């Protein structure tokens, strides 16, 4: 038992020494190790401790760190142009792509902690059966606040689309236009807006 136990501890110690010289991350960095995402709060010879966005402290053996994929969100944010944050919205083909690009850029511009320079940009990542996938990309120097930035960005996307009359109906939303209210919230609509009447076309077959 002592032999097996010491072998496990020894592998963690060796991994801890290697991690120290590799400098994969430092205290305070936002990282993803395997499936764990959070801020590094402790590095020792045996374990690395990470605080998640839900304030959970997770201890990861250094041997596991060495055998897992490690993503450092803070490295480029601190020393380079910034971390690129991105999210995708799917919109129907009836909406002009230029209007959607502008709405997404406006949403990024309103979001705190997203940089104005380098400028945000939009990619159309796919042309699907019923909608187009638009991806907004923007830089930030605050990788430790990803959750709040994404939340605010999503709110701003909804607002900017509603303001210009763009309905977010996909991927799993079906709308029949005649006789139904538009899905944009009432406070964004003209005060005189009325749901369209239901149209029925009857053809006389006895001509």
Secondary structure by P-SEA (a helix, b strand, c coil): caaaaaaaaaaaaaaaaaaaaaccccccccccccccbbbbccccccbbbbbcccbbbbbbbaaaaaabbbbbcccccccccccccbbbbbbcccccaaaaaaaaaaaaaaccccccccccccccccccccbbbbbbbbccccccaaaaaaaaaaaaaaaaaaaacccccccccccccccccccccccccccccccccbbbbbbbccc
